[in-house]
């Protein structure tokens, strides 16, 4: 028997650093560094994530055959240097901040990796940033052949790419280059509306339904020259991200009649209208791109990756428009997924190994690729720290939790292997009753400590999804938005229809109000028994007893904190919020039985609020 080939994929030094281990083409493990360091969007070399991947794979670093880094440092340096020269003398401050670091460290990436991975003597490969995105989109997908579209801020020079994947090869057919970037355009409005770039884009998307597209025409007239094929050029006189420390400039302020909103200040109707406008423009651009990709490739299925692929509203529109028969979206679509893409690119594209795709099941294994904790490990943590608990059998667990949910209890659910990517998929989740009219407000303000306008996503049994949502396909990674089924909606009164902005909040719109957004949409996760059987059994039991196959599923964290990774993270988050119960493996903890944590009153100071 030949020795297996181990490939370690790495992404680092921008945001959401991650590591992935691929063995003979199979994804063994993958995780973001933030889950270990507890630093949200940690950009550092993913030392802890690498250690986890090696441990999960039962190997040492000396057993790794290839290390694949997710982009080409010299090409990225070329873009930075050309950009600064193009804008000179503007941007001197950022030039003096960035270039010395690159000259001293970043362009010598091989040396840096060798220093971070002592004992590694194998080969290193550096696919381009968008090659890594494209590989992460196509190679794990279920499709033997498919088109791909990758859209993000910027890699080296490329900001958008498309092409065709066939068998074990991907072929790039078109690109857009910096500074013309849909991801950076969206981030400019994220910044302008007072949210943090690279983490607040979700908030902007969630805010959009409260507004009207009053500025869509202005954006298309002044900020972007959009063509029928989805290609575009930005009017850079309004932007500062080329070499500056901000996304927009004074001309942008003048165009929209005000300076950027100060973070944490009150949201206005103006902010909501801006959010709606850029969301509509983004959807139109993605729609045109998808239509062009279909025409150019002639392929009936589409794979998506890049940070903009996390815009599940735009994804939902592409699906509903019927441009492609099916869509598969990489669950770790951002830079974290670049680690996975680089490793798979090496196995298939560089080494020429065959790829099996059955046209039905992807190879991402539900994206449950992170650490798992055994019964003994969890028990040792609880008993060592004198934490009261009740242990449930596998047979009694689903019904017990279903009953608590029906009683409107909020439950931290920590079970099985951690998810890879930004979405909680039933392994590191906070769950609650989607039928409760008060649950959205309770969870936002008392559990997540975040803005009240942000919607929650539903988990639904795959076999019942079409009864509750206008969705006739799988959405296992919570990356598609679909309307709530008409039969589940409540007609709004004449007075309610006149409401605008945040006045629309907390009005009951369906039989599952806690997961129904103000435009009757929901970001749906469909659940099957394949990869998270206990989570499926919980939903099944809840449906059997209470006639609803839908639950709230939101990530197990609070604002400004990464999703919990280990039992101690889960316990601290549980104790520092108003959650009622915590399930860690088969151990159930009730809040009233617990002793308060030290310094509990000042706990929020530990977190960076974004």
Secondary structure as GFF3:
##gff-version 3
##sequence-region A 1 610
A	DSSP	beta_strand	6	11	.	.	.	ID=ss1
A	DSSP	beta_strand	18	23	.	.	.	ID=ss2
A	DSSP	beta_strand	26	32	.	.	.	ID=ss3
A	DSSP	alpha_helix	34	37	.	.	.	ID=ss4
A	DSSP	alpha_helix	47	57	.	.	.	ID=ss5
A	DSSP	three_ten_helix	61	63	.	.	.	ID=ss6
A	DSSP	beta_strand	66	69	.	.	.	ID=ss7
A	DSSP	alpha_helix	73	87	.	.	.	ID=ss8
A	DSSP	alpha_helix	92	104	.	.	.	ID=ss9
A	DSSP	three_ten_helix	106	108	.	.	.	ID=ss10
A	DSSP	alpha_helix	109	116	.	.	.	ID=ss11
A	DSSP	beta_strand	123	126	.	.	.	ID=ss12
A	DSSP	alpha_helix	129	138	.	.	.	ID=ss13
A	DSSP	beta_strand	145	151	.	.	.	ID=ss14
A	DSSP	beta_strand	158	166	.	.	.	ID=ss15
A	DSSP	beta_strand	169	177	.	.	.	ID=ss16
A	DSSP	alpha_helix	182	192	.	.	.	ID=ss17
A	DSSP	alpha_helix	201	207	.	.	.	ID=ss18
A	DSSP	three_ten_helix	208	210	.	.	.	ID=ss19
A	DSSP	alpha_helix	216	218	.	.	.	ID=ss20
A	DSSP	pi_helix	219	223	.	.	.	ID=ss21
A	DSSP	beta_strand	224	226	.	.	.	ID=ss22
A	DSSP	beta_strand	232	234	.	.	.	ID=ss23
A	DSSP	three_ten_helix	236	238	.	.	.	ID=ss24
A	DSSP	alpha_helix	250	256	.	.	.	ID=ss25
A	DSSP	alpha_helix	269	297	.	.	.	ID=ss26
A	DSSP	beta_strand	301	305	.	.	.	ID=ss27
A	DSSP	three_ten_helix	307	310	.	.	.	ID=ss28
A	DSSP	alpha_helix	312	321	.	.	.	ID=ss29
A	DSSP	beta_strand	326	329	.	.	.	ID=ss30
A	DSSP	alpha_helix	335	345	.	.	.	ID=ss31
A	DSSP	pi_helix	346	350	.	.	.	ID=ss32
A	DSSP	three_ten_helix	365	367	.	.	.	ID=ss33
A	DSSP	alpha_helix	375	384	.	.	.	ID=ss34
A	DSSP	beta_strand	390	391	.	.	.	ID=ss35
A	DSSP	alpha_helix	394	406	.	.	.	ID=ss36
A	DSSP	beta_strand	411	414	.	.	.	ID=ss37
A	DSSP	beta_strand	428	432	.	.	.	ID=ss38
A	DSSP	alpha_helix	439	442	.	.	.	ID=ss39
A	DSSP	pi_helix	443	447	.	.	.	ID=ss40
A	DSSP	beta_strand	457	461	.	.	.	ID=ss41
A	DSSP	three_ten_helix	462	464	.	.	.	ID=ss42
A	DSSP	alpha_helix	465	468	.	.	.	ID=ss43
A	DSSP	beta_strand	480	483	.	.	.	ID=ss44
A	DSSP	three_ten_helix	486	488	.	.	.	ID=ss45
A	DSSP	alpha_helix	494	497	.	.	.	ID=ss46
A	DSSP	three_ten_helix	501	504	.	.	.	ID=ss47
A	DSSP	three_ten_helix	513	515	.	.	.	ID=ss48
A	DSSP	beta_strand	521	527	.	.	.	ID=ss49
A	DSSP	alpha_helix	533	546	.	.	.	ID=ss50
A	DSSP	beta_strand	550	555	.	.	.	ID=ss51
A	DSSP	alpha_helix	567	575	.	.	.	ID=ss52
A	DSSP	beta_strand	581	584	.	.	.	ID=ss53
A	DSSP	beta_strand	587	590	.	.	.	ID=ss54
A	DSSP	three_ten_helix	591	593	.	.	.	ID=ss55
A	DSSP	three_ten_helix	600	606	.	.	.	ID=ss56
###
